[in-house]
Amino acid sequence: MQYREHNLGTSVAFLLPSLKLKEPSLNGPSVENRLHTFLMENFGGYTAQAGNIFGYWRDENVHDSYGEHREFSVASPDEEKIPDNVG
């Protein structure tokens, strides 16, 4: 088998709450299905990791929270496609 190295550009990883990804939607496909379509159309592919990924954080009201997550990674030769922040 021959391997070929190819630069995919800038890489970014992000975490999303795993339980919310599976929630059914009243307006059609689940968040997970919409995310899949978005990443495929805008980046041509992605990598997802599931496992023992969790986090703790403190919100603006100083309440502690906990969540289990799935990690997604994408790469793009066009840095303009990758936003500086999401929210």
Beta strands, then each sheet from edge to edge (+ up, - down):
strand 1: 10-17
strand 2: 47-49
strand 3: 54-58
strand 4: 64-76
sheet 1: 1+ 4- 2+
sheet 2: 1+ 4- 3+
end
